[in-house]
Amino acid sequence: MARRRREEEEENLIEKVIYINRVAKVVKGGRRFSFSAIVVVGNGNGSVGVGFGKANEVPEAIRKGTEKARRSMKAIPLVYGTIPHDVEGRFGSGHVVLRPAAAGTGVIAGPAVRAIMEAVGIHNVLTKSLRSTNPHNVVRATFGALDLLESAEQYAQRTGKDIEQVYANYTVRPAPVAGPAA
């Protein structure tokens, strides 16, 4: 029963290849090429993982990266299709800023961060990648930021804010409905 459930979950996973790098090693007979791939896997509902795969062929590198990403999946707190609060992640020279956004904003992000946000299931977020453009550093900085996220309730308690103040940043207020004139 548990095995069938795991197989069903794996079928619904979103897999995205973020970057493929070709590496040439010069040997006596010429050049030997190998490939590395960064792959992100998510369920579109708050769970995501990243994997780095290396092989002599591109499909094999992607397969290895996908397997590693599935093993490294972790849960991310979401609120109304966005993140609960502002957060910054750093790795090496990579620096990524994530901010919650109101409904209808969309994913404002570069290609590496966008792939991660779509795999997690975040539909409205503002991001900025500062300093490094290296996909390895950007991906790891983004995951560093996602690791720092806490639920809206935990954030409200830690900062001393009322939960309604936290939710006010990204909830959609229903438009008032005009009733019949009296």
TAGI-V997260 format. One record per residue. N is the residue number from 1. RES is the residue in one letter. SS is DSSP state (alpha for helix, beta for strand, coil for the rest). D_LAST is the distance of its C-alpha to the last C-alpha in Angstrom with 1 decimal. Layout:
# TAGI-V997260
N_RES_SS_D_LAST ; N_RES_SS_D_LAST
This chain:
# TAGI-V997260
1_M_coil_60.8 ; 2_A_alpha_60.3 ; 3_R_alpha_62.2 ; 4_R_alpha_59.9 ; 5_R_alpha_56.8 ; 6_R_alpha_58.5 ; 7_E_alpha_59.3 ; 8_E_alpha_55.7 ; 9_E_alpha_54.5 ; 10_E_alpha_57.1 ; 11_E_alpha_56.0 ; 12_N_coil_52.5 ; 13_L_coil_53.8 ; 14_I_beta_53.0 ; 15_E_beta_56.3 ; 16_K_beta_56.5 ; 17_V_beta_59.7 ; 18_I_beta_59.2 ; 19_Y_beta_62.6 ; 20_I_beta_66.0 ; 21_N_beta_69.1 ; 22_R_beta_72.5 ; 23_V_beta_75.5 ; 24_A_beta_79.0 ; 25_K_beta_82.1 ; 26_V_beta_85.3 ; 27_V_beta_88.2 ; 28_K_coil_91.7 ; 29_G_coil_90.8 ; 30_G_beta_87.7 ; 31_R_beta_84.1 ; 32_R_beta_82.3 ; 33_F_beta_78.6 ; 34_S_beta_76.2 ; 35_F_beta_72.4 ; 36_S_beta_69.8 ; 37_A_beta_66.2 ; 38_I_beta_63.1 ; 39_V_beta_60.8 ; 40_V_beta_57.4 ; 41_V_beta_56.1 ; 42_G_beta_52.7 ; 43_N_coil_50.6 ; 44_G_coil_47.3 ; 45_N_coil_45.9 ; 46_G_coil_47.4 ; 47_S_beta_51.1 ; 48_V_beta_53.5 ; 49_G_beta_57.3 ; 50_V_beta_59.6 ; 51_G_beta_63.2 ; 52_F_beta_66.0 ; 53_G_beta_68.5 ; 54_K_beta_71.9 ; 55_A_beta_74.2 ; 56_N_coil_76.5 ; 57_E_coil_73.9 ; 58_V_alpha_70.2 ; 59_P_alpha_68.9 ; 60_E_alpha_70.9 ; 61_A_alpha_69.6 ; 62_I_alpha_66.0 ; 63_R_alpha_66.7 ; 64_K_alpha_68.2 ; 65_G_alpha_65.3 ; 66_T_alpha_62.8 ; 67_E_alpha_64.8 ; 68_K_alpha_64.9 ; 69_A_alpha_61.1 ; 70_R_alpha_60.4 ; 71_R_alpha_62.6 ; 72_S_coil_61.0 ; 73_M_coil_57.3 ; 74_K_beta_55.2 ; 75_A_beta_51.6 ; 76_I_coil_49.2 ; 77_P_coil_46.0 ; 78_L_coil_42.9 ; 79_V_beta_39.2 ; 80_Y_coil_36.5 ; 81_G_coil_39.2 ; 82_T_beta_40.6 ; 83_I_coil_43.0 ; 84_P_coil_42.0 ; 85_H_coil_43.5 ; 86_D_coil_45.7 ; 87_V_beta_49.3 ; 88_E_beta_52.6 ; 89_G_beta_55.5 ; 90_R_beta_59.1 ; 91_F_beta_62.1 ; 92_G_coil_65.2 ; 93_S_coil_64.0 ; 94_G_beta_60.7 ; 95_H_beta_57.6 ; 96_V_beta_54.1 ; 97_V_beta_50.8 ; 98_L_beta_47.8 ; 99_R_beta_44.2 ; 100_P_beta_41.0 ; 101_A_coil_38.4 ; 102_A_coil_34.7 ; 103_A_coil_33.9 ; 104_G_coil_34.6 ; 105_T_coil_37.4 ; 106_G_coil_40.2 ; 107_V_beta_43.8 ; 108_I_beta_45.2 ; 109_A_coil_48.8 ; 110_G_coil_52.4 ; 111_P_alpha_54.0 ; 112_A_alpha_55.6 ; 113_V_alpha_52.6 ; 114_R_alpha_50.2 ; 115_A_alpha_52.4 ; 116_I_alpha_52.2 ; 117_M_alpha_48.5 ; 118_E_alpha_47.9 ; 119_A_alpha_50.4 ; 120_V_alpha_48.7 ; 121_G_coil_45.3 ; 122_I_coil_43.7 ; 123_H_coil_41.2 ; 124_N_coil_39.9 ; 125_V_beta_42.5 ; 126_L_beta_44.1 ; 127_T_beta_47.8 ; 128_K_beta_50.7 ; 129_S_beta_54.3 ; 130_L_beta_56.6 ; 131_R_beta_60.3 ; 132_S_coil_61.9 ; 133_T_coil_61.1 ; 134_N_coil_63.5 ; 135_P_alpha_61.6 ; 136_H_alpha_63.5 ; 137_N_alpha_62.4 ; 138_V_alpha_58.8 ; 139_V_alpha_58.5 ; 140_R_alpha_60.1 ; 141_A_alpha_58.0 ; 142_T_alpha_54.8 ; 143_F_alpha_55.9 ; 144_G_alpha_56.9 ; 145_A_alpha_53.3 ; 146_L_alpha_51.9 ; 147_D_alpha_54.3 ; 148_L_alpha_52.9 ; 149_L_coil_49.3 ; 150_E_coil_48.0 ; 151_S_coil_44.9 ; 152_A_alpha_41.7 ; 153_E_alpha_42.3 ; 154_Q_alpha_45.9 ; 155_Y_alpha_45.1 ; 156_A_alpha_42.4 ; 157_Q_alpha_45.0 ; 158_R_alpha_47.8 ; 159_T_alpha_46.0 ; 160_G_coil_44.2 ; 161_K_coil_40.7 ; 162_D_coil_37.7 ; 163_I_alpha_37.1 ; 164_E_alpha_33.5 ; 165_Q_alpha_35.1 ; 166_V_alpha_37.4 ; 167_Y_alpha_34.7 ; 168_A_coil_32.5 ; 169_N_coil_35.1 ; 170_Y_coil_34.5 ; 171_T_coil_31.5 ; 172_V_coil_28.7 ; 173_R_coil_25.3 ; 174_P_coil_22.6 ; 175_A_coil_20.1 ; 176_P_coil_16.5 ; 177_V_coil_14.4 ; 178_A_coil_11.2 ; 179_G_coil_8.7 ; 180_P_coil_6.3 ; 181_A_coil_3.8 ; 182_A_coil_0.0
